[in-house]
């Protein structure tokens, strides 16, 4: 009992407990597992304990209205694929709308880049080439009929391979599931399909949603291929950074959007918890998992969020969040805090743009933020992969110091202490809410305490590239660098504030427009020509 921190019972009580567990507990455990735990991944039978991140204090939701997107006019078709590959969604969308390029031609461009650079970056698990050309032709045919579906009409993209697409493998990055086909359309895939977007590939998910190691290799950072991308949304981050896709959808439980986006220098959004329904997506933790976009710009992130957000019956935590239009936020009326860890260039730029900037610190008394997240995530993950562990598949896991260790330890978390962790989480949320006296704040996006806190609270954050930082032993030609990034955090259900501030910053800076030199490789690296 000492491993449950409950070694205070005498022998007679322990014998009584053993008898009771044998008679009542164990049979109940086994019956419940038969009912809900034979399938791994948490795609079915969601928990009745539903986390809601909103601070509104009521269940009434205003009508959700679409954003009023800016239209880019007079866009010219570049003469080479490289320039096309790094155009924004709005620019590519205008080229398609005005028939300066077809969706099928655009699909050709990005499939060539995916195949060319994947040998080095190892960011693709499955090409959905046949599906892509089918969807691209449908988009072109609709346009010929005078039907334009909106800003994603005919735009190629990639999905993290935790997201189900019928007739294609959904491997979760794991050798245990590398031949798995899930015959369902994930909610986010259905949303994107309805916009006319074109799915090119299932991109790398670190094995079972952990880091950048997967059954086929390890994903690299396009800016510095001697280092890895981090994860677990490794493929979406690396592929977007290298101009292999115009945008991609990833997910985060604890850092899986923020870390790889920061490492690979990509603009990305971790939305408010519950904003995008997760039906058809592998689950680590039902109260922590979120889906979000990796893009070329904050404008693109806003467009993608608007088109994928929404609730679905298959995800009880999802909700219709009535976000305001980020394209019509008056940032001069905002008060934005900055932490000691903030990139001061962002602070200075936003100040010049008319935002009121003030020093800021989140005050809370909880010293166990990281352990609250660990207990929550690991126990939830084990519930979703209980059968996987019982059948011994953890012995085959790609990185033995990761999930196998954590999930064995999770077996020793008593239910009472899991509930205590959720009560402590509730206390943390109340204290953060009281301390959040600004409209948004700027801070380090990869600070682990802040990553844990942000995910436990369910708050949104924008990852914004802010320049470059040096690396150890750089090559003489200067082609290998690492992007510096910062985070713009907002209250739950106020993603529009973070988006508006990121758009304001990027309107007068060009860090997000920089391109990694993936072709400038080291002596032992190869690129498929």
Buried (B, 14 or more C-beta within 10 A) or exposed (E): EEEEEEEEEEEEEEEEBEEEEEEEEEEEEEEEBEEBBEEBBBBEEBBEEBBBBBBEEEEEBEEBEEBEBEEBEEBEEBEEBEEBBBBBBBBBBBBBBEEEBBBBBBBBBBBEBBBBBBEBBBBBBBBBBEBBBEBBBBBBEBBEEEEBBBBBBBBBBBBBBBBBBBEBBBBBBBBBBBEBEBEBBBBBBBBBBEBBBBBBBBBBBBBBBBBBBBBBBBBBBBBBBBBBBBBBBBBBBBBBBBBBBBBBBBBBBBBBBBBBBBBBBBBBBBBBBBBBBBBBBBBBBBBBBBBBBBBBBBBBBBBBBBBBBBBBEBBBBBBBBEBBBBBEBEBEEBBBBBBEBBBEBBBEBBBEBEBBBEEBEBEBEBEBBBEBBBBBBBBBBBBBBBBBBEEEBBEEBBBEEBBBBBBEBBEEBBEEBBEEBBEBBEBBBEBBBEEBEBBBBBBBBBBBEBBBBBBBBBBBBBBBBBBBEEBEEBEEEEBBBBBBBBBBBBBBBBBBBBBBBBBBBBEEBEBBEBBBBBEEBEEEEEEEE
